[in-house]
Amino acid sequence: MDGLNCDALQVVLAAIAGGIALYLIRRAPTLRAIPFELKAPVESQPGWCAGEMLDAPGITVSGRPDLIQCFDPATGRLLGRVPATPLAEVDAKIARARHAQTAWAQTTFEQRRQVLRTLHEFVLSHQREICQVACRDSGKTMIDATLGEVLTTAAKLQWTIKNGERVLSDENRDPGFMMMYKRARVVYQPRGVVAALVSWNYPFHNTIGPVISALFAGNAVVVKASEHVAWSMPYWEQMVRRALSVCGHSPELVQFVTGFADVGRAVTESPNIDHVTFIGSPEVGKLVMRSASANLTPVTLELGGKDCAVVFADADMSQCVPVLMRSVIQNASQNCIGIERILVQSASYDWFVAEMERRMRTVRVGAILDDEPNQVDCGAMVLPCFPRLEALIADAVAKGARCVVGGRAYAHPRHPNGQYFAPTLLVDVTPDMDITRNETFGPIMVIMKFTDEQDALAQVHASPYGLGSSVFSADRVRARRVALKLRAGMTNVNDFGVNYICQSLPFGGVGISGFGRFAGPEGLRALCVEKAFTEDRLSFVKTPIPPIVDYPITDTEKGYMFTQQIVAFAYSESWWLSIKAGLRLGKLSM
């Protein structure tokens, strides 16, 4: 018996080992990532100082509307001058993309995964170079670049590699009782050539994110990069094109165009663009929508937010306060989902204000690639919209708010030509103040007081924006209840912005924050034609046209009664009514 038991155990163990081996073989990628190298621009190196120092940094070149002037917003040092894409070349690039997409649409999901794996491997092994390029072009810190540029991109790549095929595979649907002899499914097919007009706050991620989704969905993509970060665009473009090339696919699938409003308009008005994703302001979003409407091109609009955080008195302040500090200071709060309104319950308000004042006074601004180590918490601002920010703060103070810290542009002693705004704490803010209804996109912490749930919701909803939101409370039931009542496209309980790291979730807002979604299954499918498809289950069972309703119809009244009974037979809630309708159908058919 012992021998038999031993043999049986060996058989079981062998079967388990075989099953594990088969699973590992099946789950292992068939097409591996292909390593490649790409040299980062020399200007991205820490301490680089070869460029001319601009007295009045700006993106335009006097007398040369065909050039974009690129500079480091943290120092004001010239990075170079980039040619704007000629309008005729925009059309040519779209044409090249469409030609390349014909073959790409026929690729397998595994071939597309290989391209993404190749890109993913490059990103993970070149994090420092990518962050330095992003820091030089947008003035952010290395930590902010890692979290906002690299981590988010890696999350999107990984989710798409693991889940993209499942999301875009044919989806069977219930044909219903009347069509039970049919197979019904949704087929997700590439749109063709899609466009992405992206903002400047995260030059790497905002550029690469739409490319990832577009390529996996079988499309070619035209990216209109912001003129404010035009310097880094050739590096990102070469990165994606190299990933395509080493995997044996045409680099023409990805086209970058750079320029001012006329270039963006040429893209959105083109009859050869099949979908437009726009990330920017509500004002420009309306213009994009208007120009795309000439060809009824579908659009996805992400138009920023005035995100709120509702902090109840029972919140875990040891966790809540550091999270909200990062929500304001990260990337100088140049975040679509940055927290721009913090509502604190009355019982904790004074303590919260005092703690935030202490912290905000310690925040150091500077140029991470040029200053000494451990000297910079917050970077520069890409757009020097300081008069507008100062006016919003002045309006709030005139109406009763207190500016406790900062409140104005900051003249950096080491970088006098850099674009800095002093980390600002504005308290006792009320919904009638302009700053609660206008996106600041700057390192300004706004604190408001509320009494109860109803008061908090009323203050939050006084803003026309509705992108992201947060609720902090130890009472999970209350936190969930309030979060689900917030008029916003996204919400997080006891956290900030983490929904975007969950790439399985859609990203987008309501109100003037826009419509449509990117990220998650919804975002990937938005770049496809969702085609309804039916076919016969059995070749010998087809849809017949009964003689009573076949053209020419000899008795229209009888034909009407016949179709009426078809409805009753197929859709009555009662089996008895269906049986009666079936008998009448038989009688009418005689």
Backbone hydrogen bonds, N-H to C=O, Kabsch-Sander energy under -0.5 kcal/mol:
donor,donor_aa,acceptor,acceptor_aa,energy
5,N,1,M,-2.7
6,C,2,D,-2.1
7,D,3,G,-2.4
8,A,4,L,-2.7
9,L,5,N,-2.2
10,Q,6,C,-2.1
11,V,7,D,-2.2
12,V,8,A,-2.4
13,L,9,L,-2.8
14,A,10,Q,-2.6
15,A,11,V,-2.4
16,I,12,V,-2.4
17,A,13,L,-2.7
18,G,14,A,-2.6
19,G,15,A,-2.4
20,I,16,I,-2.6
21,A,17,A,-2.6
22,L,18,G,-2.6
23,Y,19,G,-2.3
24,L,20,I,-2.7
25,I,21,A,-2.4
26,R,22,L,-2.4
27,R,23,Y,-2.4
28,A,24,L,-1.4
32,R,30,T,-0.6
44,S,41,P,-1.8
45,Q,42,V,-1.8
47,G,369,L,-2.2
48,W,45,Q,-1.9
54,L,52,E,-0.6
54,L,76,G,-2.5
61,V,67,L,-0.5
64,R,61,V,-2.5
67,L,64,R,-1.8
68,I,82,V,-2.6
69,Q,59,I,-3.0
70,C,68,I,-0.5
70,C,80,G,-3.0
72,D,77,R,-2.5
75,T,72,D,-1.1
76,G,72,D,-3.7
78,L,52,E,-3.7
79,L,70,C,-3.2
80,G,70,C,-1.4
82,V,68,I,-2.7
84,A,66,D,-3.2
85,T,258,T,-3.7
90,V,86,P,-1.5
91,D,87,L,-1.4
92,A,88,A,-1.7
93,K,89,E,-2.6
94,I,90,V,-2.2
95,A,91,D,-2.1
96,R,92,A,-2.2
97,A,93,K,-2.4
98,R,94,I,-2.2
99,H,95,A,-2.1
100,A,96,R,-2.1
101,Q,97,A,-2.0
102,T,98,R,-1.0
102,T,99,H,-0.5
103,A,99,H,-0.6
103,A,100,A,-0.6
104,W,100,A,-1.7
105,A,101,Q,-2.6
106,Q,103,A,-1.3
107,T,104,W,-1.8
112,R,108,T,-1.8
113,R,109,F,-2.7
114,Q,110,E,-1.9
115,V,111,Q,-1.3
116,L,112,R,-1.9
117,R,113,R,-3.3
118,T,114,Q,-2.5
119,L,115,V,-2.3
120,H,116,L,-3.0
121,E,117,R,-2.8
122,F,118,T,-1.8
123,V,119,L,-2.5
124,L,120,H,-2.4
125,S,121,E,-1.9
126,H,122,F,-0.9
126,H,123,V,-0.7
127,Q,124,L,-0.6
130,I,126,H,-2.3
131,C,127,Q,-2.8
132,Q,128,R,-2.6
133,V,129,E,-2.3
134,A,130,I,-2.4
135,C,131,C,-2.8
136,R,132,Q,-2.4
137,D,133,V,-1.8
138,S,134,A,-2.0
139,G,135,C,-2.5
145,A,141,T,-2.3
146,T,142,M,-2.4
147,L,143,I,-2.4
148,G,144,D,-2.8
149,E,145,A,-2.3
150,V,145,A,-1.6
151,L,146,T,-3.2
152,T,147,L,-0.7
153,T,149,E,-0.9
154,A,150,V,-3.0
155,A,151,L,-2.4
156,K,152,T,-2.0
157,L,153,T,-2.7
158,Q,154,A,-2.7
159,W,155,A,-2.4
160,T,156,K,-2.3
161,I,157,L,-2.6
162,K,158,Q,-2.3
163,N,159,W,-2.8
164,G,160,T,-2.3
167,V,163,N,-2.2
168,L,164,G,-2.1
169,S,165,E,-1.2
171,E,186,V,-2.5
172,N,170,D,-0.6
173,R,184,A,-3.2
180,M,177,F,-1.4
182,K,179,M,-2.3
183,R,535,E,-3.3
184,A,173,R,-0.6
185,R,533,F,-2.5
186,V,171,E,-2.7
187,V,531,K,-2.9
188,Y,168,L,-0.5
188,Y,186,V,-0.5
189,Q,187,V,-0.8
189,Q,529,V,-2.2
191,R,527,L,-1.2
194,V,192,G,-0.5
194,V,220,A,-2.5
195,A,275,H,-3.0
196,A,222,V,-2.4
197,L,277,T,-3.1
198,V,196,A,-0.7
198,V,224,K,-1.5
206,N,202,Y,-2.6
207,T,203,P,-0.6
208,I,204,F,-2.8
209,G,205,H,-2.9
211,V,207,T,-0.8
212,I,208,I,-2.4
213,S,209,G,-1.6
214,A,210,P,-2.5
215,L,211,V,-2.6
216,F,212,I,-2.1
217,A,213,S,-1.9
218,G,215,L,-1.7
219,N,214,A,-2.7
220,A,192,G,-2.5
221,V,253,L,-2.7
222,V,194,V,-2.4
223,V,221,V,-0.5
223,V,255,Q,-3.1
224,K,196,A,-2.7
224,K,222,V,-0.6
225,A,223,V,-0.9
225,A,257,V,-1.9
229,V,226,S,-1.4
230,A,227,E,-0.9
232,S,229,V,-0.6
233,M,229,V,-0.5
233,M,230,A,-0.6
235,Y,232,S,-0.7
236,W,232,S,-1.6
237,E,233,M,-2.8
238,Q,234,P,-2.5
239,M,235,Y,-1.9
240,V,236,W,-1.9
241,R,237,E,-2.5
242,R,238,Q,-2.6
243,A,239,M,-1.8
244,L,240,V,-2.1
245,S,241,R,-2.6
246,V,242,R,-2.8
247,C,243,A,-0.8
248,G,245,S,-2.0
249,H,244,L,-2.6
253,L,250,S,-1.3
254,V,251,P,-1.6
255,Q,221,V,-2.4
255,Q,253,L,-0.5
257,V,223,V,-2.8
259,G,225,A,-0.6
263,V,260,F,-1.0
264,G,260,F,-1.6
265,R,261,A,-2.6
266,A,262,D,-1.8
267,V,263,V,-1.5
268,T,264,G,-2.4
269,E,265,R,-2.3
270,S,267,V,-0.8
273,I,270,S,-1.3
274,D,193,V,-3.4
275,H,193,V,-0.6
276,V,298,P,-2.3
277,T,195,A,-2.2
278,F,300,T,-2.9
279,I,197,L,-2.5
280,G,302,E,-2.2
285,G,281,S,-2.6
286,K,282,P,-1.9
287,L,283,E,-1.1
288,V,284,V,-2.5
289,M,285,G,-2.5
290,R,286,K,-2.2
291,S,287,L,-2.5
292,A,288,V,-2.5
293,S,289,M,-1.4
294,A,291,S,-1.0
295,N,292,A,-1.3
296,L,293,S,-0.7
297,T,292,A,-2.4
300,T,276,V,-2.5
301,L,515,F,-2.3
302,E,278,F,-2.6
302,E,300,T,-0.5
303,L,301,L,-0.6
303,L,513,S,-2.6
307,D,338,G,-0.5
308,C,468,G,-0.7
309,A,341,R,-2.1
310,V,470,S,-2.6
311,V,309,A,-0.7
311,V,343,L,-3.7
312,F,310,V,-0.7
312,F,472,F,-2.6
315,A,312,F,-1.9
317,M,315,A,-1.3
319,Q,316,D,-1.3
320,C,316,D,-2.9
321,V,317,M,-2.0
323,V,319,Q,-1.5
324,L,320,C,-2.5
325,M,321,V,-2.1
326,R,322,P,-2.1
327,S,323,V,-1.9
328,V,324,L,-0.9
328,V,325,M,-0.8
329,I,325,M,-2.8
330,Q,326,R,-2.1
332,A,329,I,-2.2
333,S,330,Q,-2.1
334,Q,331,N,-2.2
335,N,333,S,-1.7
338,G,335,N,-1.5
339,I,327,S,-0.8
340,E,307,D,-2.0
340,E,338,G,-0.7
341,R,307,D,-1.6
342,I,446,V,-2.8
343,L,309,A,-3.0
343,L,341,R,-0.6
344,V,342,I,-0.6
344,V,448,M,-3.0
345,Q,311,V,-2.4
346,S,450,F,-2.1
348,S,345,Q,-1.7
349,Y,345,Q,-0.8
349,Y,346,S,-1.0
350,D,346,S,-0.5
352,F,348,S,-2.5
353,V,349,Y,-2.6
354,A,350,D,-2.3
355,E,351,W,-2.5
356,M,352,F,-2.5
357,E,353,V,-2.3
358,R,354,A,-2.1
359,R,355,E,-2.0
360,M,356,M,-3.1
361,R,357,E,-1.8
362,T,359,R,-1.3
363,V,360,M,-0.9
366,G,378,C,-1.7
368,I,366,G,-0.7
370,D,367,A,-1.6
371,D,367,A,-2.8
375,Q,372,E,-0.8
377,D,364,R,-3.0
378,C,364,R,-2.5
380,A,139,G,-2.1
381,M,419,Q,-3.2
385,C,383,L,-2.1
386,F,384,P,-0.5
389,L,385,C,-1.8
390,E,386,F,-2.9
391,A,387,P,-2.0
392,L,388,R,-2.0
393,I,389,L,-2.1
394,A,390,E,-2.4
395,D,391,A,-2.4
396,A,392,L,-1.9
397,V,393,I,-2.5
398,A,394,A,-2.5
399,K,395,D,-1.1
400,G,397,V,-1.5
401,A,396,A,-2.6
402,R,427,V,-2.4
404,V,402,R,-0.9
404,V,425,L,-2.2
405,V,425,L,-1.3
407,G,422,A,-0.7
410,Y,420,Y,-2.3
411,A,409,A,-0.5
412,H,410,Y,-1.0
412,H,415,H,-0.5
418,G,415,H,-2.0
419,Q,73,P,-3.3
420,Y,410,Y,-0.5
420,Y,418,G,-0.8
422,A,408,R,-2.2
424,T,443,P,-2.7
425,L,405,V,-2.0
426,L,424,T,-0.5
426,L,445,M,-3.1
427,V,402,R,-2.8
427,V,425,L,-0.5
429,V,447,I,-2.0
433,M,430,T,-2.1
436,T,433,M,-1.8
437,R,434,D,-1.7
438,N,434,D,-0.7
444,I,442,G,-2.7
445,M,424,T,-3.3
445,M,443,P,-0.5
446,V,444,I,-0.7
447,I,426,L,-2.6
447,I,445,M,-0.5
448,M,342,I,-3.2
449,K,429,V,-0.5
450,F,344,V,-1.9
456,A,452,D,-2.4
457,L,453,E,-2.6
458,A,454,Q,-2.1
459,Q,455,D,-2.1
460,V,456,A,-2.5
461,H,457,L,-2.5
462,A,459,Q,-1.1
463,S,460,V,-1.4
466,G,510,V,-0.5
470,S,308,C,-1.5
471,V,492,N,-2.1
472,F,310,V,-3.2
473,S,471,V,-0.5
476,R,474,A,-1.1
479,A,475,D,-2.8
480,R,476,R,-2.5
481,R,477,V,-2.2
482,V,478,R,-2.8
483,A,479,A,-2.5
484,L,480,R,-2.2
485,K,481,R,-0.7
485,K,482,V,-0.8
486,L,482,V,-1.0
486,L,483,A,-0.7
488,A,486,L,-1.7
489,G,466,G,-1.3
489,G,467,L,-0.8
490,M,467,L,-1.8
492,N,469,S,-1.5
494,N,471,V,-3.6
494,N,492,N,-0.6
500,Y,497,G,-1.5
501,I,498,V,-0.8
502,C,498,V,-1.3
503,Q,501,I,-1.7
505,L,502,C,-2.4
507,F,518,F,-2.7
510,V,466,G,-2.3
512,I,464,P,-1.8
513,S,510,V,-1.7
514,G,511,G,-1.4
515,F,301,L,-0.8
518,F,507,F,-2.0
520,G,503,Q,-1.5
523,G,519,A,-1.8
524,L,520,G,-2.0
525,R,521,P,-2.6
526,A,522,E,-1.4
527,L,523,G,-0.5
527,L,524,L,-1.0
528,C,525,R,-1.9
529,V,189,Q,-3.4
530,E,528,C,-0.7
531,K,187,V,-2.8
531,K,529,V,-1.3
532,A,530,E,-0.5
533,F,185,R,-2.6
535,E,183,R,-1.6
537,R,181,Y,-2.7
538,L,181,Y,-0.5
541,V,538,L,-1.9
542,K,540,F,-0.6
549,V,546,P,-1.9
550,D,547,P,-1.0
559,G,555,D,-2.4
560,Y,556,T,-2.5
561,M,557,E,-2.3
562,F,558,K,-2.1
563,T,559,G,-2.2
564,Q,560,Y,-2.3
565,Q,561,M,-1.9
566,I,562,F,-1.6
567,V,563,T,-1.7
568,A,564,Q,-1.9
569,F,565,Q,-2.9
570,A,566,I,-2.4
571,Y,567,V,-2.4
572,S,568,A,-1.4
578,S,574,S,-1.8
579,I,575,W,-2.6
580,K,576,W,-2.3
581,A,577,L,-2.3
582,G,578,S,-2.2
583,L,579,I,-2.2
584,R,580,K,-2.0
585,L,581,A,-2.2
586,G,582,G,-2.0
587,K,583,L,-2.1
588,L,584,R,-2.8
589,S,585,L,-1.8
590,M,586,G,-0.6
590,M,587,K,-0.9
